[in-house]
Amino acid sequence: MGETRKNHQLKTLGPQAARLITALHEKRRTIFSVRDVKEITGLAAKSARNFAATLVQRGIATRLKAGLFILVPFELGREREYLGNPYLVAKELADGRHYFLSHASAMDLHGMVTQPQLVVCVTTPRAVRGRTILGTEFRFVRCKPEHLFGTEDRWIDKTEKVVVSDLERTVIDGLKQPEYCGGFSEVAKGFWMRRRDVDVGRLVNYALRLDVGAVIRRLGFLLEVFGIDAPADLERLRAQLTATYHLLDPTLPAEGRRRARWRIRVNVTPEEIETLRST
């Protein structure tokens, strides 16, 4: 029944639209660009843009950004606005290269959160403007080119995959920029949920490779508070400490006791930390 309806739709689209949609389905692609329209239909640049705009007007596609579109599934009927999988959209917004899903988004993919995520975080060395599409915010975090490490491919569906920070890099990025994860407590909670799967040695290697003082301090504190038995790795972190103190959670007020062992100001209550261990 669904195939019959699909074929009926193609017959009523007109030959160019039918050819475009058929070609995209054959390539197993739902997100397409003006360049794809040109290549498949043979239209000139201006005509291809106008043709894509017509598809949007007719509810056949949704515009994601200038020159980038997604097909609206036929089964949605008259629905004209469709985002699809936001992680695949994020990949396309980043041009599919030199990027990885990070922070709260990576935590979601690694099963480190308990709440639905309304913001998609992407790390890239390029300057990419953030945007909100159909209620979902896409936030791009700039990094140095040499910091594109600690990633893995993750299949999102049967045909599409994205690049995401691995488990250890996800923790490190959360400690570096807790504001993109809901604060230090959310990062700590995620770590505790997956603690049996974390490679502590790799975690420390990543922290030392990034060479960010706040990350080294927060990681050492986190491992110690959660009772992770890795004395040699803790000493590797302590060997890099300077006299400067950093906040445990930069999203919270600068208050709380100073812990000399990790040169950190603990502005998260002991009760909250204890609660994290019991989640």
C-alpha positions as CSV (number, residue, x, y, z in Angstrom):
1,M,0.0,0.0,0.0
2,G,2.8,2.4,1.0
3,E,4.7,1.7,-2.3
4,T,1.6,2.2,-4.3
5,R,1.0,5.6,-2.7
6,K,4.6,6.5,-3.2
7,N,4.4,5.7,-6.9
8,H,1.2,7.7,-7.2
9,Q,2.9,10.7,-5.6
10,L,5.8,10.4,-8.0
11,K,3.4,10.4,-11.0
12,T,1.8,13.7,-9.8
13,L,5.1,15.5,-9.0
14,G,6.1,16.1,-12.6
15,P,9.0,14.5,-14.4
16,Q,11.8,16.5,-12.9
17,A,10.6,16.2,-9.3
18,A,10.0,12.5,-9.8
19,R,13.5,12.0,-11.3
20,L,15.1,13.9,-8.4
21,I,13.2,12.0,-5.6
22,T,13.8,8.7,-7.3
23,A,17.5,9.4,-7.6
24,L,17.8,10.5,-4.0
25,H,16.0,7.4,-2.8
26,E,18.3,5.2,-4.9
27,K,21.3,6.9,-3.2
28,R,19.5,6.4,0.1
29,R,19.7,10.1,0.8
30,T,17.0,12.3,2.2
31,I,19.1,15.4,2.7
32,F,20.2,17.1,-0.5
33,S,21.7,20.3,-1.8
34,V,21.2,22.6,-4.8
35,R,24.2,21.0,-6.3
36,D,22.4,17.6,-6.1
37,V,19.5,19.1,-7.9
38,K,21.7,20.4,-10.7
39,E,23.5,17.1,-11.1
40,I,20.3,15.0,-11.2
41,T,18.0,17.3,-13.2
42,G,20.6,19.0,-15.4
43,L,19.2,22.4,-14.5
44,A,21.3,25.5,-14.4
45,A,22.2,27.0,-11.0
46,K,19.5,29.6,-10.9
47,S,16.8,27.2,-12.2
48,A,18.0,24.5,-9.7
49,R,17.6,27.0,-6.8
50,N,14.1,28.0,-8.0
51,F,13.2,24.3,-8.5
52,A,14.3,23.5,-4.9
53,A,12.2,26.5,-3.6
54,T,9.2,25.1,-5.4
55,L,9.7,21.8,-3.7
56,V,9.6,23.6,-0.4
57,Q,6.5,25.5,-1.3
58,R,4.7,22.3,-2.2
59,G,5.7,20.6,1.0
60,I,7.9,18.0,-0.7
61,A,11.0,19.2,1.0
62,T,12.0,21.3,4.1
63,R,14.7,24.0,3.9
64,L,17.4,23.4,6.5
65,K,19.6,26.3,5.5
66,A,20.5,28.2,2.3
67,G,21.0,25.5,-0.4
68,L,20.3,22.5,1.9
69,F,17.1,20.6,2.1
70,I,15.5,17.4,3.4
71,L,12.7,15.4,1.8
72,V,9.5,15.2,3.7
73,P,8.4,11.5,4.0
74,F,5.4,10.7,1.9
75,E,3.8,9.0,4.9
76,L,3.5,12.4,6.7
77,G,0.8,13.4,4.2
78,R,0.2,17.1,4.2
79,E,2.9,17.9,6.7
80,R,5.3,20.5,5.4
81,E,7.9,20.9,8.1
82,Y,10.2,17.9,8.8
83,L,13.6,17.8,10.4
84,G,14.5,14.2,10.3
85,N,17.2,12.8,12.6
86,P,18.9,15.9,14.1
87,Y,22.3,14.2,14.2
88,L,22.3,13.6,10.5
89,V,21.2,17.2,9.9
90,A,24.1,18.3,12.2
91,K,26.5,16.3,10.0
92,E,25.3,18.1,6.9
93,L,25.4,21.5,8.5
94,A,29.1,20.8,9.2
95,D,29.5,19.7,5.5
96,G,30.2,16.2,6.7
97,R,33.9,16.7,7.4
98,H,36.2,17.8,10.1
99,Y,33.6,17.6,12.8
100,F,32.3,15.3,15.6
101,L,29.1,15.3,17.7
102,S,30.2,16.3,21.2
103,H,29.2,17.3,24.7
104,A,25.5,16.7,25.5
105,S,24.9,15.1,22.1
106,A,27.7,12.6,22.5
107,M,26.5,11.9,26.0
108,D,23.1,11.1,24.6
109,L,24.5,8.7,22.0
110,H,26.7,7.0,24.7
111,G,23.7,6.6,27.1
112,M,25.0,9.1,29.6
113,V,21.8,11.2,30.0
114,T,18.3,10.6,31.3
115,Q,16.6,13.6,29.7
116,P,15.8,14.3,26.0
117,Q,18.2,16.7,24.4
118,L,16.9,19.8,22.6
119,V,20.3,21.2,21.6
120,V,22.7,19.4,19.2
121,C,26.4,20.1,19.9
122,V,29.0,19.8,17.2
123,T,32.7,20.4,17.6
124,T,34.7,21.6,14.5
125,P,37.8,23.6,13.9
126,R,35.9,25.7,11.4
127,A,33.7,28.7,12.2
128,V,30.1,27.5,11.6
129,R,27.2,29.6,12.5
130,G,24.7,28.1,15.0
131,R,21.1,28.0,14.0
132,T,17.7,26.8,15.2
133,I,15.7,24.6,12.8
134,L,12.1,23.7,13.7
135,G,12.7,24.1,17.4
136,T,16.0,22.2,17.6
137,E,19.1,24.3,18.3
138,F,22.4,23.4,16.5
139,R,25.4,24.7,18.4
140,F,28.9,24.6,17.0
141,V,31.9,24.5,19.3
142,R,35.2,25.7,17.9
143,C,38.3,23.6,18.5
144,K,41.9,23.6,17.4
145,P,42.6,21.3,14.4
146,E,45.0,19.3,16.4
147,H,42.2,18.5,18.9
148,L,40.3,16.5,16.4
149,F,41.0,13.2,18.1
150,G,39.2,10.6,20.3
151,T,36.3,10.0,17.9
152,E,34.5,7.1,16.4
153,D,31.8,6.4,13.7
154,R,28.3,5.6,14.9
155,W,25.5,4.3,12.8
156,I,22.4,6.4,13.2
157,D,20.2,4.2,10.9
158,K,20.7,1.4,8.4
159,T,22.4,3.6,5.9
160,E,23.8,6.7,7.6
161,K,26.6,7.2,10.2
162,V,28.0,10.2,12.0
163,V,31.3,10.9,13.8
164,V,31.0,11.2,17.5
165,S,33.5,11.7,20.4
166,D,34.3,8.3,22.0
167,L,33.3,7.7,25.6
168,E,36.5,9.0,27.1
169,R,36.7,12.1,24.9
170,T,33.0,12.8,25.7
171,V,33.9,13.0,29.4
172,I,36.9,15.2,28.8
173,D,34.9,17.7,26.6
174,G,32.3,17.8,29.3
175,L,34.9,18.6,31.9
176,K,36.4,21.3,29.6
177,Q,33.1,23.0,28.8
178,P,30.4,21.8,31.3
179,E,28.1,24.6,30.0
180,Y,27.4,22.5,26.9
181,C,26.4,19.5,29.0
182,G,24.2,21.1,31.7
183,G,27.0,21.6,34.2
184,F,29.6,19.6,36.0
185,S,27.0,17.5,37.9
186,E,25.5,16.2,34.6
187,V,29.0,15.3,33.3
188,A,29.7,13.5,36.6
189,K,26.4,11.7,36.5
190,G,27.1,10.5,32.9
191,F,30.5,9.3,33.9
192,W,29.1,7.4,36.9
193,M,26.5,5.7,34.6
194,R,29.2,4.4,32.2
195,R,32.1,4.1,34.7
196,R,32.6,0.4,34.1
197,D,33.2,1.0,30.4
198,V,35.6,3.9,30.7
199,D,39.3,3.4,30.1
200,V,40.9,5.5,32.8
201,G,44.3,5.5,31.2
202,R,42.9,6.8,27.9
203,L,40.9,9.4,29.8
204,V,44.0,10.7,31.5
205,N,45.9,10.6,28.2
206,Y,43.3,12.7,26.5
207,A,43.3,15.2,29.4
208,L,47.1,15.5,29.2
209,R,47.0,15.8,25.4
210,L,44.5,18.7,25.6
211,D,46.7,20.3,28.2
212,V,44.0,22.4,29.8
213,G,44.6,23.0,33.5
214,A,40.9,23.1,34.4
215,V,40.3,19.7,32.8
216,I,43.2,18.1,34.6
217,R,42.0,19.4,37.9
218,R,38.3,18.4,37.4
219,L,39.2,15.0,36.1
220,G,41.5,14.3,39.1
221,F,38.8,15.4,41.5
222,L,36.1,13.4,39.7
223,L,38.2,10.2,39.7
224,E,39.1,10.6,43.4
225,V,35.6,11.5,44.6
226,F,34.1,8.5,42.8
227,G,36.8,6.2,44.3
228,I,38.3,5.1,41.0
229,D,41.3,2.9,41.8
230,A,44.0,4.3,39.5
231,P,46.8,5.8,41.7
232,A,49.4,5.9,38.9
233,D,47.0,7.8,36.6
234,L,46.0,10.2,39.4
235,E,49.7,11.0,39.9
236,R,50.2,11.7,36.2
237,L,47.5,14.3,36.6
238,R,48.9,15.8,39.8
239,A,52.3,16.1,38.2
240,Q,50.8,18.7,35.8
241,L,49.2,21.0,38.5
242,T,50.3,24.6,38.9
243,A,49.5,26.9,41.8
244,T,46.4,28.3,40.1
245,Y,42.9,27.3,41.4
246,H,40.0,26.7,39.0
247,L,36.3,26.3,39.6
248,L,34.9,22.8,39.7
249,D,31.8,24.1,37.8
250,P,32.3,27.3,35.8
251,T,28.5,27.6,35.3
252,L,28.0,28.2,39.1
253,P,29.0,31.1,41.4
254,A,32.6,31.3,42.5
255,E,32.2,30.0,46.0
256,G,32.9,26.9,48.1
257,R,36.0,25.4,49.7
258,R,39.4,25.2,48.0
259,R,40.9,21.7,47.7
260,A,44.7,22.1,47.7
261,R,45.3,18.5,46.5
262,W,43.7,19.3,43.1
263,R,44.0,23.1,43.1
264,I,40.2,23.4,42.7
265,R,37.4,25.4,44.3
266,V,34.5,23.0,44.9
267,N,31.4,25.1,44.2
268,V,29.2,22.0,44.1
269,T,27.9,20.8,47.5
270,P,29.1,17.5,49.0
271,E,25.5,16.4,49.2
272,E,25.1,16.8,45.5
273,I,28.3,14.9,44.7
274,E,27.1,12.1,47.0
275,T,23.8,12.0,45.3
276,L,25.5,11.5,41.9
277,R,27.2,8.4,43.2
278,S,23.8,6.9,44.0
279,T,22.2,7.5,40.6
